[in-house]
Amino acid sequence: MLAPLVEQYHQEPKAALLSEIRLNEERMGGTILDRQRLRMKLPGPADDKPRLAPVRDLSARRKSLED
């Protein structure tokens, strides 16, 4: 949604269009200040460990299919 606005702004710069682009960027957390306002948290070095989804044990199901 933002890309077409930026494209249009580059073709014909208008203050109203630039204002709309800034509002969209703000809603998406485009700057550090925007992320603070939105209370967004980005993962840091301590959060680099991947979180794995729980996996169901299928050994009982496999055994029932073999019988």
Backbone as a ProteinNet text record, in pm:
[ID]
protein_1_A
[PRIMARY]
MLAPLVEQYHQEPKAALLSEIRLNEERMGGTILDRQRLRMKLPGPADDKPRLAPVRDLSARRKSLED
[TERTIARY]
82	0	87.2	201.5	289.9	368.2	408	489.9	422.8	293.3	230.3	229.7	217.4	219.5	357.6	461.1	597.3	623.9	579.1	594.8	524.6	403.1	326.7	395	452	519.8	642.1	714.7	833.3	795.5	678.5	634	583.6	510.7	454.7	451.9	557.7	565	456.4	385.9	283.2	293.9	266.1	276.2	176.2	55.4	-47.6	-6.5	54.6	99.2	214	306.4	416.9	363.9	262.7	200.4	140	74.1	15.7	123.5	234.2	345.9	400.5	417.4	468.3	374.2	243.5	146.7	154.1	165.5	174.9	302.1	413.1	538.7	530.5	463.4	448.6	368.9	262.7	178.9	252.5	351.6	428.4	553.2	575.8	693.1	819.1	814.2	925.7	1048.8	1032.1	1146.4	1148.8	1257.4	1269.6	1162.1	1138.5	1035.9	898.1	867.9	738.8	724.1	832.2	826.4	808.3	866.9	848.3	703.4	646	505.3	414	446.8	365.8	398.4	502.8	552.2	593.1	654.2	705.3	838.4	861.6	989.7	1051.3	1174.2	1247.1	1338.2	1355.5	1441.9	1585.1	1645.9	1785.3	1874.9	2002.2	2096.7	2057.4	1994.9	1956.8	1838.5	1760.3	1641.8	1668.4	1795.1	1828.6	1798.8	1774.3	1747.1	1611.5	1608	1479.6	1383	1259.9	1156.4	1089.2	1093.3	1036.9	893.1	811.1	671.9	666.9	570	559	526.6	591.2	571.5	505.2	404.2	329.6	406.4	408	473.5	385.3	436.2	357.9	387.9	471.7	509.9	389.4	297.9	179.4	89.6	75.4	-6.6	55	185.1	254.1	236.1	246.7	232.8	91.8	-9.1	-147.8	-172.2	-105	-121.9	-52.6	54.1	124.9	45.2	-38.3	-116	-231.7
-118.1	0	125.7	116	232.4	253.6	145.6	156.1	237.4	217.7	299.8	448.8	481	621.7	683.4	608.3	657	674.5	578.3	586.9	711.5	733.1	850	979.4	979.6	1099.9	1132.6	1028.9	1052.8	1106.7	1068.8	1118.7	1262.5	1290.9	1425.1	1459.9	1521.9	1553.1	1651.7	1611.5	1697.7	1684.8	1794	1794.5	1698	1691.6	1603.5	1456.7	1422.4	1285	1249.1	1341.9	1319.1	1300.2	1375.6	1362.3	1222.6	1173.2	1039.8	932.8	950.5	855.6	853.9	970.6	978.2	911.5	929.8	865.8	714	664.1	519.2	463.5	532.6	487.3	487.1	587.3	595.2	476.3	440.4	327.3	194.5	187	63.1	62.7	167.9	172.9	202.4	300	331.8	386.6	454.1	509.8	456.1	478.4	433.7	498.6	626.8	697.8	638.2	602.2	540.1	406.3	327.4	197.2	216.4	322.3	349.7	388.6	469.4	507.3	386.2	294.4	174	66.6	91.5	-3.9	-135.8	-124.5	-242.2	-282.5	-410.3	-460.3	-545.8	-514.2	-592	-688.9	-808.6	-904.9	-856.6	-874.6	-836.1	-956.8	-939.1	-1051.3	-1167.6	-1140	-1246.9	-1326.8	-1266.6	-1332.3	-1403.7	-1424.2	-1484.4	-1633.7	-1695.5	-1838.7	-1862.9	-1952.1	-1977.2	-2049.9	-2009.2	-2076.2	-2179.2	-2302.8	-2409.3	-2436	-2463.1	-2496.4	-2636.2	-2662.6	-2796.5	-2898	-3014.4	-3118.9	-3238	-3288.2	-3401.5	-3531.9	-3619.7	-3748.7	-3840.4	-3883.4	-3963.7	-4113.1	-4152.5	-4294.3	-4383.6	-4342.9	-4424	-4434.1	-4326.5	-4328	-4418.1	-4411.3	-4495.1	-4643.2	-4671.8	-4811.4	-4862.1	-4775.8	-4818.7	-4842	-4768.6	-4787	-4912.1	-4953.3	-5074.2	-5199.6	-5193.7	-5312.4	-5341
0	0	0	59.5	67.6	-60.9	-125.6	-246.9	-357.8	-386.2	-490.1	-455.5	-327.3	-286	-310	-277.9	-298.9	-448.5	-527.1	-672.7	-727	-680.8	-724.7	-681	-560.7	-511.2	-597	-641	-722.9	-861.1	-910	-1039.9	-1030.2	-922	-904.9	-755.8	-703.6	-560.5	-516.5	-411.5	-351.2	-199.9	-130.9	15.7	78.2	24.3	80.2	66.7	-44.3	-66.3	27.5	46.8	139.6	282.2	317.3	449.1	466.5	364.3	369.7	382.7	312.9	323	464.8	522.2	659.9	758.5	741.6	831	819.9	697.3	678	739.1	721.3	779.9	931.8	987.2	1133	1184.8	1114.9	1157.1	1149.9	1061.6	1048.6	1135.8	1214.1	1300.6	1223	1133.9	1045.8	1115.7	1227.8	1300.1	1442.7	1511	1650	1735.8	1714.7	1791.4	1767.2	1642.4	1610.9	1682.7	1684.4	1753.5	1903.2	1959.6	2102.2	2129.6	2042.1	2057.8	2047.8	1957.4	1938.4	2041.6	2120.2	2221	2157	2039.7	1970	2031.3	2038.6	2087	1978.2	1943	1845.1	1918.4	1865.5	1934	1940.1	2054.7	2072.9	2068	2100.3	2096	2186.9	2300	2391.7	2337.8	2247.5	2193.8	2061.6	2027.9	1899.4	1892.7	2006.1	2005.4	1939.1	1839.9	1773.1	1866.6	1858.6	1937.6	1847.7	1888.3	1808.1	1849.8	1752.1	1779.6	1839.7	1925.8	1982.3	1872.1	1881.5	1781.1	1847.6	1783.2	1837.3	1811.9	1910.3	1897.5	1812.2	1698.5	1605	1613.5	1706.6	1712.5	1741.9	1827.3	1857.3	1734.2	1660.9	1539.3	1433.4	1416.2	1319.2	1354.1	1482.3	1527.4	1498.4	1520.4	1495.5	1346.6	1260.4	1115.9	1066.4	1136.1	1094.8	1126	1227.3	1268.6	1176.9
[MASK]
+++++++++++++++++++++++++++++++++++++++++++++++++++++++++++++++++++

